[in-house]
Amino acid sequence: MNYRGTFLKNLLGISMETFLTNARKSYLSSLSNNQILYAINSACEYFHIPSPVLIRDLTNQEGGYTMFVNYEPKSYGDDVICYNMHELANLNVGTLDAFSLIMTHEAAHRALQGVRFEGPNNGCWQSELAADFLMGTRAGFFDIKSIGNVIEGLRNTRGSNDHPKGWLRANFIRHGVEVALQLKKTGQPVYLDRLMAEYHAYYQAMLPYVKADEKEFFNI
């Protein structure tokens, strides 16, 4: 029996899951502007790209999501990074490192904004999996332990027309970590092209599973 969960439910009238989510929301809401800027800037530095021209906090806006927005492909001059701390807390993000990893996912979209991906809905799924993979590589190269929290938060998500199912995303993140650990042993400089070659090889290996899941969301 989960005695702590039962105690909380009896004492506060909430489940352990709700208690932990509220704690993550409280922590993320307490981050200073400097901490948020550091998390975003360090994510961008990983890809050797400039910081976005605008950062928007959509936490208290209805329909606000964590996302990357731009209007001119292949240009960093109009890039906007948005975040919703409540959305992230619901996805098990509850530390500054975990927040920076999510920002790495968004920064990966920025770094790849000129790349054309295959698949339905203009390659949305493959674009998301690439960003997940690259997020995993950063965690692997810099030994960011909170990648486990990010994986745990994503792995059971149901997927949509825009995002693959969580189990697929978790696998691509884990593979990114594994690739980084292997490449780190070589001691050689690693560039985005090399990482993307590793991503594409894994994507091809996982393609039958991707296609099977796509049938649930797309008329193919």
Z-matrix of the N, CA and C atoms (Angstrom, degrees):
N
C 1 1.463
C 2 1.525 1 109.26
N 3 1.352 2 116.50 1 141.59
C 4 1.459 3 121.31 2 177.39
C 5 1.527 4 108.32 3 -85.83
N 6 1.349 5 117.12 4 89.96
C 7 1.461 6 121.05 5 -174.06
C 8 1.526 7 111.73 6 -66.32
N 9 1.347 8 116.80 7 -37.55
C 10 1.456 9 118.81 8 179.95
C 11 1.521 10 110.87 9 -64.83
N 12 1.349 11 115.62 10 -41.92
C 13 1.463 12 119.41 11 178.60
C 14 1.513 13 111.49 12 -64.19
N 15 1.319 14 116.94 13 -40.85
C 16 1.466 15 121.12 14 178.75
C 17 1.519 16 110.92 15 -66.11
N 18 1.340 17 116.42 16 -40.20
C 19 1.470 18 121.05 17 178.46
C 20 1.526 19 110.75 18 -60.93
N 21 1.341 20 116.37 19 -46.87
C 22 1.459 21 119.85 20 -179.51
C 23 1.520 22 111.60 21 -62.93
N 24 1.323 23 115.50 22 -41.82
C 25 1.456 24 119.10 23 -178.50
C 26 1.522 25 110.46 24 -64.67
N 27 1.331 26 116.84 25 -39.26
C 28 1.456 27 120.45 26 179.22
C 29 1.533 28 111.92 27 -71.57
N 30 1.348 29 115.54 28 -38.52
C 31 1.456 30 120.12 29 -175.77
C 32 1.526 31 112.35 30 -79.39
N 33 1.319 32 116.31 31 -47.33
C 34 1.457 33 120.71 32 -172.87
C 35 1.529 34 113.60 33 -107.03
N 36 1.318 35 115.79 34 -12.75
C 37 1.458 36 118.60 35 -179.34
C 38 1.511 37 113.33 36 77.29
N 39 1.340 38 117.06 37 20.06
C 40 1.465 39 121.01 38 178.75
C 41 1.516 40 109.50 39 -132.23
N 42 1.318 41 115.86 40 158.76
C 43 1.460 42 120.90 41 178.82
C 44 1.518 43 110.24 42 -80.30
N 45 1.331 44 115.76 43 164.57
C 46 1.463 45 120.77 44 175.56
C 47 1.530 46 110.63 45 -59.67
N 48 1.336 47 116.26 46 -40.36
C 49 1.468 48 120.21 47 179.91
C 50 1.522 49 111.07 48 -60.57
N 51 1.337 50 116.63 49 -44.64
C 52 1.465 51 120.28 50 178.67
C 53 1.518 52 110.83 51 -65.26
N 54 1.328 53 116.74 52 -40.82
C 55 1.463 54 121.15 53 178.54
C 56 1.526 55 110.79 54 -59.02
N 57 1.332 56 116.89 55 -46.21
C 58 1.465 57 120.66 56 -178.50
C 59 1.524 58 111.07 57 -68.31
N 60 1.335 59 117.42 58 -39.14
C 61 1.458 60 120.35 59 177.90
C 62 1.525 61 110.60 60 -62.23
N 63 1.331 62 116.42 61 -43.04
C 64 1.466 63 120.34 62 178.27
C 65 1.520 64 111.03 63 -63.55
N 66 1.327 65 116.75 64 -37.29
C 67 1.469 66 120.31 65 177.78
C 68 1.527 67 110.70 66 -64.78
N 69 1.344 68 116.38 67 -40.07
C 70 1.467 69 119.44 68 177.97
C 71 1.522 70 110.85 69 -66.15
N 72 1.334 71 116.34 70 -40.51
C 73 1.467 72 119.90 71 177.66
C 74 1.522 73 110.56 72 -60.70
N 75 1.319 74 116.16 73 -43.52
C 76 1.465 75 120.74 74 -179.98
C 77 1.521 76 110.79 75 -62.14
N 78 1.344 77 116.40 76 -44.64
C 79 1.466 78 119.64 77 -179.48
C 80 1.526 79 110.76 78 -63.87
N 81 1.329 80 117.48 79 -48.96
C 82 1.463 81 120.61 80 -177.09
C 83 1.525 82 111.10 81 -63.28
N 84 1.320 83 116.25 82 -37.48
C 85 1.467 84 119.96 83 179.25
C 86 1.519 85 111.68 84 -67.57
N 87 1.337 86 116.79 85 -21.17
C 88 1.461 87 120.46 86 -178.54
C 89 1.533 88 112.79 87 -86.54
N 90 1.325 89 117.49 88 -7.62
C 91 1.467 90 119.56 89 -179.59
C 92 1.523 91 110.16 90 -63.06
N 93 1.318 92 115.72 91 137.03
C 94 1.466 93 120.15 92 179.45
C 95 1.522 94 110.00 93 -78.43
N 96 1.324 95 115.38 94 164.26
C 97 1.468 96 119.54 95 176.85
C 98 1.521 97 111.09 96 -59.38
N 99 1.325 98 116.53 97 -37.78
C 100 1.470 99 120.12 98 179.31
C 101 1.526 100 111.56 99 -64.48
N 102 1.330 101 116.94 100 -39.71
C 103 1.461 102 120.15 101 177.65
C 104 1.526 103 111.21 102 -65.33
N 105 1.306 104 116.86 103 -41.77
C 106 1.466 105 121.10 104 179.06
C 107 1.523 106 110.02 105 -64.67
N 108 1.331 107 116.35 106 -43.53
C 109 1.463 108 119.92 107 178.21
C 110 1.522 109 110.80 108 -62.40
N 111 1.339 110 116.48 109 -41.90
C 112 1.464 111 120.11 110 178.39
C 113 1.524 112 110.61 111 -60.21
N 114 1.325 113 116.74 112 -45.48
C 115 1.466 114 120.56 113 -178.19
C 116 1.521 115 111.07 114 -61.30
N 117 1.321 116 116.54 115 -41.89
C 118 1.468 117 120.61 116 -178.46
C 119 1.522 118 110.85 117 -73.75
N 120 1.320 119 116.34 118 -44.76
C 121 1.468 120 119.54 119 -178.14
C 122 1.526 121 112.07 120 -64.85
N 123 1.320 122 117.24 121 -39.30
C 124 1.468 123 119.56 122 179.51
C 125 1.528 124 110.38 123 -67.24
N 126 1.326 125 117.06 124 -33.60
C 127 1.467 126 120.33 125 176.39
C 128 1.520 127 110.49 126 -65.06
N 129 1.329 128 116.32 127 -40.97
C 130 1.467 129 120.07 128 178.89
C 131 1.525 130 111.40 129 -68.90
N 132 1.324 131 116.54 130 -38.41
C 133 1.465 132 120.55 131 179.29
C 134 1.529 133 111.39 132 -61.36
N 135 1.317 134 116.85 133 -30.96
C 136 1.460 135 120.39 134 178.81
C 137 1.523 136 111.04 135 -58.18
N 138 1.332 137 116.47 136 -34.00
C 139 1.473 138 121.24 137 179.81
C 140 1.525 139 112.25 138 -99.45
N 141 1.322 140 116.77 139 5.09
C 142 1.471 141 121.79 140 -179.57
C 143 1.532 142 111.12 141 57.00
N 144 1.319 143 115.41 142 44.72
C 145 1.463 144 120.70 143 176.90
C 146 1.530 145 108.58 144 -121.91
N 147 1.336 146 117.65 145 155.88
C 148 1.471 147 119.49 146 -179.56
C 149 1.520 148 111.75 147 -68.57
N 150 1.303 149 115.32 148 162.46
C 151 1.454 150 120.13 149 175.37
C 152 1.528 151 109.63 150 -67.08
N 153 1.334 152 117.63 151 154.60
C 154 1.468 153 119.19 152 179.51
C 155 1.526 154 111.20 153 -65.16
N 156 1.319 155 116.54 154 155.64
C 157 1.464 156 119.80 155 -179.38
C 158 1.522 157 111.17 156 -73.88
N 159 1.343 158 116.67 157 -21.55
C 160 1.456 159 120.40 158 -178.49
C 161 1.524 160 109.90 159 -147.23
N 162 1.324 161 115.92 160 139.78
C 163 1.457 162 122.87 161 174.41
C 164 1.518 163 107.25 162 -121.68
N 165 1.321 164 116.94 163 127.89
C 166 1.467 165 120.55 164 -176.44
C 167 1.527 166 111.27 165 -121.45
N 168 1.317 167 115.01 166 130.24
C 169 1.463 168 122.03 167 175.52
C 170 1.529 169 107.49 168 -91.95
N 171 1.329 170 116.49 169 109.62
C 172 1.459 171 121.74 170 -178.97
C 173 1.534 172 112.12 171 -105.25
N 174 1.324 173 115.70 172 18.79
C 175 1.467 174 120.06 173 -174.42
C 176 1.519 175 112.30 174 -55.75
N 177 1.305 176 116.82 175 -42.90
C 178 1.467 177 120.24 176 -174.79
C 179 1.521 178 113.12 177 -104.21
N 180 1.331 179 116.37 178 16.72
C 181 1.454 180 120.00 179 177.54
C 182 1.516 181 109.80 180 -102.44
N 183 1.305 182 116.40 181 131.42
C 184 1.464 183 120.71 182 179.46
C 185 1.528 184 109.81 183 -60.82
N 186 1.307 185 116.16 184 130.67
C 187 1.457 186 120.04 185 -179.14
C 188 1.516 187 114.03 186 75.93
N 189 1.344 188 116.55 187 11.88
C 190 1.466 189 119.46 188 179.71
C 191 1.513 190 111.25 189 -80.51
N 192 1.328 191 116.82 190 133.70
C 193 1.461 192 121.59 191 -177.80
C 194 1.524 193 110.29 192 -126.30
N 195 1.309 194 115.20 193 162.30
C 196 1.457 195 121.72 194 169.95
C 197 1.517 196 107.05 195 -81.78
N 198 1.333 197 117.11 196 119.81
C 199 1.460 198 119.60 197 -172.79
C 200 1.523 199 111.02 198 -166.40
N 201 1.327 200 113.40 199 167.20
C 202 1.464 201 122.49 200 172.95
C 203 1.528 202 107.89 201 -109.80
N 204 1.322 203 116.30 202 132.62
C 205 1.467 204 121.49 203 -179.51
C 206 1.521 205 109.20 204 -128.16
N 207 1.326 206 115.77 205 135.29
C 208 1.463 207 118.92 206 169.10
C 209 1.524 208 108.42 207 -153.00
N 210 1.313 209 115.90 208 170.23
C 211 1.458 210 120.63 209 -175.59
C 212 1.520 211 112.82 210 -121.44
N 213 1.313 212 116.85 211 -19.11
C 214 1.464 213 121.57 212 -178.29
C 215 1.525 214 108.59 213 -121.45
N 216 1.338 215 117.46 214 100.83
C 217 1.471 216 119.59 215 178.70
C 218 1.528 217 111.39 216 -56.71
N 219 1.300 218 115.19 217 148.60
C 220 1.467 219 123.28 218 178.83
C 221 1.525 220 113.11 219 71.24
N 222 1.329 221 117.24 220 13.81
C 223 1.463 222 120.26 221 177.93
C 224 1.518 223 109.24 222 -129.55
N 225 1.328 224 116.76 223 134.22
C 226 1.456 225 120.66 224 175.81
C 227 1.530 226 111.39 225 -89.01
N 228 1.330 227 116.50 226 -3.13
C 229 1.460 228 120.77 227 -171.18
C 230 1.508 229 115.70 228 -73.28
N 231 1.332 230 118.08 229 -10.80
C 232 1.466 231 119.30 230 179.23
C 233 1.528 232 111.72 231 -130.44
N 234 1.312 233 116.60 232 21.91
C 235 1.465 234 120.97 233 -176.04
C 236 1.535 235 111.50 234 -74.69
N 237 1.321 236 114.85 235 135.02
C 238 1.457 237 121.80 236 178.27
C 239 1.531 238 108.85 237 -125.78
N 240 1.326 239 116.68 238 130.14
C 241 1.460 240 122.02 239 173.86
C 242 1.529 241 107.93 240 -106.33
N 243 1.317 242 115.51 241 126.81
C 244 1.466 243 121.38 242 178.71
C 245 1.526 244 109.32 243 -116.38
N 246 1.313 245 116.04 244 149.11
C 247 1.463 246 119.40 245 176.40
C 248 1.526 247 110.12 246 -142.47
N 249 1.321 248 114.58 247 151.19
C 250 1.454 249 122.72 248 175.62
C 251 1.523 250 106.66 249 -130.03
N 252 1.324 251 116.82 250 106.29
C 253 1.455 252 120.83 251 -174.32
C 254 1.524 253 112.33 252 -63.64
N 255 1.318 254 118.50 253 -33.33
C 256 1.463 255 120.57 254 179.29
C 257 1.526 256 110.66 255 -68.56
N 258 1.326 257 116.10 256 -40.96
C 259 1.466 258 119.61 257 176.50
C 260 1.524 259 109.97 258 -60.27
N 261 1.326 260 116.88 259 -43.71
C 262 1.467 261 120.77 260 -178.07
C 263 1.525 262 110.94 261 -68.09
N 264 1.324 263 117.63 262 -38.73
C 265 1.463 264 119.94 263 177.95
C 266 1.519 265 110.80 264 -61.21
N 267 1.325 266 116.61 265 -36.63
C 268 1.472 267 120.43 266 177.58
C 269 1.516 268 111.69 267 -68.27
N 270 1.338 269 117.06 268 -18.09
C 271 1.462 270 122.32 269 178.55
C 272 1.533 271 111.68 270 -100.37
N 273 1.328 272 115.93 271 20.22
C 274 1.467 273 121.46 272 173.66
C 275 1.526 274 113.35 273 75.42
N 276 1.320 275 117.69 274 17.14
C 277 1.465 276 121.76 275 176.24
C 278 1.523 277 107.71 276 -89.28
N 279 1.330 278 116.49 277 116.34
C 280 1.454 279 119.19 278 -175.53
C 281 1.511 280 114.63 279 -144.13
N 282 1.340 281 117.48 280 17.53
C 283 1.467 282 121.38 281 176.68
C 284 1.530 283 108.23 282 -137.75
N 285 1.320 284 115.26 283 163.62
C 286 1.469 285 119.57 284 178.14
C 287 1.521 286 110.64 285 -63.75
N 288 1.333 287 116.79 286 -39.98
C 289 1.466 288 120.19 287 178.48
C 290 1.524 289 111.64 288 -62.00
N 291 1.327 290 116.48 289 -43.10
C 292 1.461 291 119.86 290 179.53
C 293 1.525 292 110.57 291 -64.34
N 294 1.328 293 116.39 292 -40.69
C 295 1.469 294 120.21 293 176.49
C 296 1.521 295 110.72 294 -60.80
N 297 1.336 296 116.53 295 -42.23
C 298 1.463 297 119.93 296 179.13
C 299 1.526 298 111.73 297 -65.00
N 300 1.331 299 117.28 298 -32.62
C 301 1.462 300 119.94 299 176.34
C 302 1.530 301 110.96 300 -66.58
N 303 1.336 302 116.99 301 -41.73
C 304 1.459 303 119.24 302 175.64
C 305 1.531 304 110.21 303 -61.86
N 306 1.321 305 116.18 304 -38.37
C 307 1.467 306 119.35 305 176.79
C 308 1.529 307 110.93 306 -67.39
N 309 1.334 308 116.72 307 -26.87
C 310 1.470 309 120.20 308 174.51
C 311 1.517 310 109.82 309 -65.93
N 312 1.325 311 116.83 310 -39.69
C 313 1.471 312 120.98 311 175.52
C 314 1.532 313 109.63 312 -58.36
N 315 1.337 314 116.97 313 -46.30
C 316 1.465 315 119.94 314 -179.35
C 317 1.530 316 111.27 315 -68.61
N 318 1.322 317 116.38 316 -37.71
C 319 1.469 318 119.77 317 177.37
C 320 1.524 319 110.98 318 -65.39
N 321 1.331 320 116.76 319 -32.87
C 322 1.467 321 120.27 320 176.34
C 323 1.524 322 110.54 321 -62.50
N 324 1.329 323 117.00 322 -40.45
C 325 1.462 324 119.54 323 175.22
C 326 1.528 325 110.67 324 -59.08
N 327 1.317 326 115.97 325 -39.67
C 328 1.464 327 119.83 326 177.85
C 329 1.528 328 110.68 327 -63.26
N 330 1.327 329 116.02 328 -46.74
C 331 1.468 330 120.21 329 -178.00
C 332 1.520 331 111.94 330 -64.15
N 333 1.339 332 116.93 331 -27.70
C 334 1.468 333 121.94 332 -176.19
C 335 1.525 334 112.56 333 -104.44
N 336 1.314 335 117.90 334 12.59
C 337 1.462 336 119.73 335 -171.42
C 338 1.525 337 113.68 336 -63.01
N 339 1.315 338 118.36 337 -20.00
C 340 1.457 339 120.24 338 177.70
C 341 1.522 340 113.85 339 -92.97
N 342 1.338 341 116.67 340 0.98
C 343 1.465 342 121.54 341 -177.11
C 344 1.528 343 109.58 342 -89.66
N 345 1.319 344 116.53 343 135.16
C 346 1.464 345 120.93 344 176.07
C 347 1.517 346 109.24 345 -96.56
N 348 1.309 347 116.36 346 121.46
C 349 1.454 348 121.75 347 -179.25
C 350 1.525 349 110.17 348 -101.91
N 351 1.325 350 114.68 349 151.51
C 352 1.452 351 120.58 350 -179.61
C 353 1.530 352 110.41 351 -86.66
N 354 1.332 353 114.41 352 162.04
C 355 1.456 354 119.80 353 173.43
C 356 1.513 355 112.77 354 113.54
N 357 1.326 356 116.45 355 170.77
C 358 1.470 357 121.55 356 -179.47
C 359 1.528 358 112.27 357 -60.55
N 360 1.319 359 115.00 358 160.71
C 361 1.468 360 122.16 359 178.10
C 362 1.525 361 111.10 360 53.20
N 363 1.329 362 114.69 361 47.03
C 364 1.469 363 121.80 362 178.03
C 365 1.532 364 113.31 363 57.88
N 366 1.318 365 115.22 364 33.85
C 367 1.464 366 119.63 365 175.24
C 368 1.513 367 114.49 366 73.42
N 369 1.340 368 116.83 367 25.21
C 370 1.476 369 120.27 368 -177.10
C 371 1.523 370 112.10 369 -55.76
N 372 1.328 371 115.93 370 -46.66
C 373 1.468 372 118.39 371 -176.73
C 374 1.523 373 111.78 372 -62.10
N 375 1.325 374 116.25 373 -44.78
C 376 1.462 375 117.88 374 -177.82
C 377 1.528 376 110.46 375 -66.84
N 378 1.331 377 116.91 376 -35.93
C 379 1.463 378 120.68 377 176.63
C 380 1.522 379 111.09 378 -61.69
N 381 1.326 380 116.85 379 -42.34
C 382 1.468 381 120.43 380 179.59
C 383 1.524 382 111.40 381 -67.11
N 384 1.323 383 116.40 382 -41.36
C 385 1.466 384 119.53 383 179.79
C 386 1.520 385 111.39 384 -66.02
N 387 1.331 386 116.87 385 -35.26
C 388 1.465 387 120.17 386 176.92
C 389 1.524 388 110.51 387 -64.79
N 390 1.332 389 116.28 388 -43.23
C 391 1.467 390 119.77 389 178.96
C 392 1.529 391 110.81 390 -65.77
N 393 1.331 392 116.84 391 -37.25
C 394 1.464 393 120.11 392 176.35
C 395 1.524 394 111.00 393 -63.89
N 396 1.314 395 116.29 394 -45.55
C 397 1.464 396 121.41 395 179.29
C 398 1.529 397 110.45 396 -58.41
N 399 1.327 398 116.63 397 -46.82
C 400 1.462 399 120.22 398 -177.85
C 401 1.523 400 111.36 399 -67.29
N 402 1.322 401 117.17 400 -35.29
C 403 1.461 402 120.04 401 173.20
C 404 1.527 403 109.81 402 -58.72
N 405 1.320 404 116.14 403 -42.70
C 406 1.458 405 120.46 404 177.86
C 407 1.522 406 112.61 405 -61.64
N 408 1.336 407 117.08 406 -37.41
C 409 1.468 408 119.05 407 179.75
C 410 1.520 409 111.53 408 -64.41
N 411 1.322 410 116.33 409 -38.70
C 412 1.471 411 117.67 410 178.44
C 413 1.522 412 110.50 411 -63.45
N 414 1.324 413 116.02 412 -42.89
C 415 1.459 414 119.44 413 178.35
C 416 1.527 415 110.72 414 -60.72
N 417 1.321 416 116.77 415 -39.59
C 418 1.456 417 120.67 416 -179.76
C 419 1.517 418 113.16 417 -68.68
N 420 1.321 419 116.82 418 -44.13
C 421 1.463 420 119.86 419 -178.75
C 422 1.528 421 112.05 420 -66.18
N 423 1.349 422 116.67 421 -35.56
C 424 1.465 423 119.96 422 -173.71
C 425 1.532 424 112.99 423 -109.95
N 426 1.325 425 116.33 424 10.92
C 427 1.463 426 121.70 425 174.46
C 428 1.533 427 111.37 426 54.38
N 429 1.333 428 115.53 427 50.31
C 430 1.459 429 121.05 428 -179.86
C 431 1.530 430 107.93 429 -89.12
N 432 1.317 431 115.74 430 102.89
C 433 1.463 432 121.37 431 -171.41
C 434 1.527 433 113.10 432 -65.82
N 435 1.322 434 117.25 433 -27.40
C 436 1.458 435 119.77 434 -175.35
C 437 1.526 436 112.75 435 -69.59
N 438 1.325 437 117.94 436 -0.40
C 439 1.463 438 119.60 437 172.99
C 440 1.531 439 109.84 438 -59.65
N 441 1.330 440 116.70 439 -29.31
C 442 1.462 441 120.11 440 177.33
C 443 1.511 442 111.96 441 -62.82
N 444 1.332 443 117.22 442 -38.36
C 445 1.461 444 120.99 443 177.11
C 446 1.526 445 111.38 444 -65.91
N 447 1.337 446 115.45 445 -39.85
C 448 1.461 447 120.23 446 179.59
C 449 1.528 448 110.10 447 -64.47
N 450 1.316 449 116.34 448 -45.03
C 451 1.471 450 120.42 449 178.76
C 452 1.523 451 110.23 450 -60.90
N 453 1.326 452 116.17 451 -44.96
C 454 1.464 453 120.59 452 -179.08
C 455 1.527 454 111.02 453 -61.21
N 456 1.334 455 116.49 454 -37.43
C 457 1.455 456 119.92 455 -179.58
C 458 1.514 457 113.80 456 -72.36
N 459 1.328 458 116.89 457 -28.38
C 460 1.464 459 120.96 458 -176.43
C 461 1.523 460 113.93 459 -93.21
N 462 1.325 461 117.71 460 -26.77
C 463 1.459 462 119.75 461 -163.80
C 464 1.523 463 114.50 462 -64.35
N 465 1.318 464 118.06 463 -23.44
C 466 1.471 465 120.27 464 -179.56
C 467 1.522 466 113.51 465 -104.57
N 468 1.343 467 117.19 466 8.31
C 469 1.465 468 118.79 467 177.61
C 470 1.523 469 109.55 468 -68.09
N 471 1.320 470 115.61 469 148.99
C 472 1.463 471 120.50 470 -168.10
C 473 1.522 472 114.43 471 -83.14
N 474 1.310 473 117.97 472 -18.87
C 475 1.457 474 120.16 473 -176.87
C 476 1.515 475 111.49 474 88.12
N 477 1.323 476 115.31 475 168.79
C 478 1.462 477 122.02 476 -178.01
C 479 1.522 478 108.07 477 -162.27
N 480 1.322 479 116.89 478 -173.78
C 481 1.471 480 120.61 479 175.03
C 482 1.526 481 111.42 480 -63.85
N 483 1.327 482 116.03 481 -23.99
C 484 1.468 483 120.67 482 -176.47
C 485 1.523 484 113.94 483 -99.08
N 486 1.326 485 117.07 484 -26.94
C 487 1.461 486 120.99 485 -174.36
C 488 1.526 487 111.05 486 -131.34
N 489 1.326 488 116.91 487 136.96
C 490 1.478 489 120.44 488 176.87
C 491 1.526 490 111.32 489 -66.19
N 492 1.318 491 115.27 490 167.38
C 493 1.452 492 120.11 491 175.17
C 494 1.532 493 110.41 492 -62.26
N 495 1.320 494 113.78 493 151.86
C 496 1.454 495 119.31 494 -175.26
C 497 1.516 496 115.14 495 -59.89
N 498 1.333 497 117.69 496 -35.12
C 499 1.468 498 118.76 497 -178.03
C 500 1.514 499 110.80 498 -64.40
N 501 1.348 500 116.85 499 -35.86
C 502 1.465 501 120.23 500 176.81
C 503 1.524 502 110.20 501 -66.85
N 504 1.316 503 116.27 502 -45.69
C 505 1.452 504 120.72 503 -179.01
C 506 1.526 505 110.64 504 -60.36
N 507 1.338 506 116.28 505 -42.71
C 508 1.470 507 120.46 506 179.33
C 509 1.519 508 111.25 507 -60.59
N 510 1.330 509 116.98 508 -40.10
C 511 1.462 510 120.19 509 179.55
C 512 1.520 511 111.99 510 -65.66
N 513 1.324 512 117.30 511 -40.03
C 514 1.465 513 119.80 512 179.28
C 515 1.526 514 111.10 513 -69.27
N 516 1.319 515 117.38 514 -36.12
C 517 1.466 516 119.71 515 176.47
C 518 1.526 517 110.14 516 -64.25
N 519 1.330 518 116.31 517 -47.92
C 520 1.470 519 119.95 518 179.55
C 521 1.526 520 111.16 519 -59.16
N 522 1.326 521 116.35 520 -40.41
C 523 1.464 522 118.63 521 -179.35
C 524 1.526 523 110.12 522 -66.43
N 525 1.322 524 116.91 523 -36.51
C 526 1.466 525 119.46 524 175.85
C 527 1.516 526 111.56 525 -59.64
N 528 1.329 527 116.39 526 -43.51
C 529 1.471 528 120.58 527 177.15
C 530 1.522 529 110.14 528 -60.04
N 531 1.326 530 117.12 529 -47.04
C 532 1.466 531 121.82 530 -177.96
C 533 1.526 532 111.54 531 -62.32
N 534 1.331 533 116.44 532 -43.10
C 535 1.474 534 119.91 533 179.03
C 536 1.522 535 110.14 534 -61.89
N 537 1.321 536 117.12 535 -43.89
C 538 1.462 537 120.41 536 -179.63
C 539 1.528 538 111.30 537 -62.01
N 540 1.315 539 116.56 538 -42.70
C 541 1.464 540 119.77 539 179.84
C 542 1.520 541 111.28 540 -62.72
N 543 1.333 542 116.80 541 -38.17
C 544 1.460 543 120.60 542 178.20
C 545 1.525 544 111.26 543 -68.25
N 546 1.344 545 116.20 544 -44.24
C 547 1.460 546 119.91 545 -178.47
C 548 1.525 547 111.49 546 -69.16
N 549 1.320 548 117.13 547 -31.86
C 550 1.463 549 120.76 548 -179.45
C 551 1.524 550 110.94 549 -62.85
N 552 1.322 551 116.33 550 -32.04
C 553 1.464 552 120.75 551 179.96
C 554 1.527 553 112.22 552 -64.93
N 555 1.338 554 117.32 553 -25.92
C 556 1.470 555 120.46 554 -178.02
C 557 1.524 556 111.95 555 -75.50
N 558 1.341 557 116.63 556 -25.24
C 559 1.460 558 119.99 557 -179.01
C 560 1.507 559 114.05 558 73.09
N 561 1.320 560 118.07 559 7.40
C 562 1.460 561 121.94 560 -178.96
C 563 1.524 562 111.26 561 -93.05
N 564 1.340 563 117.82 562 152.75
C 565 1.467 564 120.45 563 176.28
C 566 1.534 565 110.06 564 -60.09
N 567 1.314 566 116.36 565 141.75
C 568 1.458 567 121.38 566 -179.84
C 569 1.522 568 109.04 567 -120.31
N 570 1.317 569 116.27 568 130.22
C 571 1.452 570 121.60 569 -177.98
C 572 1.523 571 110.15 570 -113.65
N 573 1.327 572 115.01 571 163.84
C 574 1.458 573 120.97 572 -176.28
C 575 1.527 574 111.67 573 -58.82
N 576 1.327 575 117.11 574 -37.80
C 577 1.469 576 119.69 575 179.83
C 578 1.528 577 111.03 576 -59.55
N 579 1.313 578 116.75 577 -40.18
C 580 1.467 579 120.48 578 179.63
C 581 1.525 580 110.54 579 -66.11
N 582 1.323 581 115.50 580 -42.92
C 583 1.458 582 118.89 581 179.23
C 584 1.521 583 111.30 582 -64.26
N 585 1.326 584 116.69 583 -39.44
C 586 1.463 585 119.70 584 -179.78
C 587 1.524 586 111.31 585 -69.37
N 588 1.312 587 117.48 586 -30.81
C 589 1.467 588 120.04 587 175.05
C 590 1.532 589 109.75 588 -64.08
N 591 1.319 590 116.25 589 -40.85
C 592 1.463 591 120.65 590 176.92
C 593 1.531 592 110.14 591 -65.17
N 594 1.319 593 115.80 592 -39.83
C 595 1.467 594 119.69 593 178.72
C 596 1.521 595 110.97 594 -62.14
N 597 1.331 596 116.94 595 -49.27
C 598 1.465 597 120.59 596 -177.04
C 599 1.530 598 111.68 597 -61.97
N 600 1.321 599 116.40 598 -36.81
C 601 1.468 600 119.63 599 178.22
C 602 1.528 601 110.42 600 -63.95
N 603 1.313 602 116.00 601 -42.63
C 604 1.466 603 119.41 602 179.26
C 605 1.528 604 110.75 603 -69.49
N 606 1.321 605 116.73 604 -38.43
C 607 1.466 606 120.31 605 178.69
C 608 1.523 607 110.59 606 -59.59
N 609 1.313 608 116.49 607 -42.66
C 610 1.463 609 119.82 608 178.73
C 611 1.529 610 110.86 609 -63.10
N 612 1.323 611 116.36 610 -38.71
C 613 1.468 612 120.06 611 178.77
C 614 1.530 613 111.27 612 -66.53
N 615 1.324 614 116.41 613 -31.41
C 616 1.464 615 121.40 614 -177.69
C 617 1.524 616 112.70 615 -94.93
N 618 1.318 617 117.37 616 -1.20
C 619 1.466 618 121.24 617 -172.84
C 620 1.532 619 114.02 618 -54.82
N 621 1.345 620 120.50 619 -42.01
C 622 1.476 621 118.95 620 178.65
C 623 1.527 622 112.66 621 -58.30
N 624 1.329 623 117.30 622 -36.59
C 625 1.457 624 120.73 623 179.55
C 626 1.531 625 111.21 624 -73.77
N 627 1.334 626 115.50 625 -37.38
C 628 1.465 627 119.82 626 176.32
C 629 1.529 628 109.92 627 -62.06
N 630 1.335 629 115.92 628 -47.00
C 631 1.462 630 120.75 629 -179.44
C 632 1.530 631 111.12 630 -61.07
N 633 1.309 632 117.14 631 -41.13
C 634 1.458 633 120.94 632 -179.73
C 635 1.531 634 110.80 633 -61.25
N 636 1.332 635 116.63 634 -42.58
C 637 1.464 636 120.06 635 179.18
C 638 1.525 637 111.71 636 -71.53
N 639 1.332 638 117.27 637 -34.69
C 640 1.468 639 120.20 638 -179.44
C 641 1.520 640 111.19 639 -59.95
N 642 1.311 641 117.66 640 -32.12
C 643 1.466 642 121.19 641 -177.91
C 644 1.526 643 112.26 642 -62.41
N 645 1.328 644 116.58 643 -22.99
C 646 1.459 645 120.05 644 178.72
C 647 1.524 646 112.67 645 -76.29
N 648 1.340 647 116.49 646 -20.49
C 649 1.465 648 119.91 647 -173.72
C 650 1.530 649 113.12 648 -116.43
N 651 1.311 650 116.93 649 -21.69
C 652 1.459 651 120.05 650 -175.49
C 653 1.529 652 110.42 651 -124.85
N 654 1.283 653 115.92 652 149.48
C 655 1.469 654 121.84 653 -180.00
C 656 1.521 655 109.59 654 -83.12
N 657 1.347 656 115.06 655 74.06
C 658 1.472 657 120.09 656 -177.62
C 659 1.520 658 109.29 657 -128.03
